[in-house]
């Protein structure tokens, strides 16, 4: 009996080894989920007001457009392509040549998809020659900027090539988007924003309870 007890005791792992293994497994699972399934993001600016406010925390579906292959532009098992009206998180195109730690994530709404022609006239957006107006868009600047100053309110027609997307912020007058820096490559899209799980009002120093758990449209 004594020998059996000694043998059973000798085969048991130390508590700290079991704890370390559990942490490693949890870290691997969290990395897999973050890479392929869902990722959390925080809104740092007002370019998507009033759809998304500064301090909103949201979850992004990373598999709806296909799971990204690490260190590769390829994707596997896509459910669908980005559609007009989708709110997407993407890597800022002008940061592509920067180091990994210097790259920034932007969030905007898809306005033009491959094959579309997008134009802006007097703050109004036209897609394929027809007015594209959505209830979420807002304008906070009454003045019109001529095209010689900035393409914010007047932009000549742009045809969207294959694999590219034209995006804009819902806060149209205060958004740095495709009107200024061009198109988003499909390979740079990280996912579809779908729900606000937390929101913090830093001015009032309290949560925005009415925004918690709300879907993003």
PyMOL commands that set and color helices and strands:
alter all, ss='L'
color gray80, all
select helices_A, chain A and resi 2-10+15-36+93-95+100-102+172-174+178-181+186-188+209-211
alter helices_A, ss='H'
color red, helices_A
select strands_A, chain A and resi 38-42+56-61+67-68+75-76+87-91+105-112+117-121+124-127+130-131+155-159+164-168+184-185+189-201+206-207+214-215
alter strands_A, ss='S'
color yellow, strands_A
deselect
rebuild
show_as cartoon
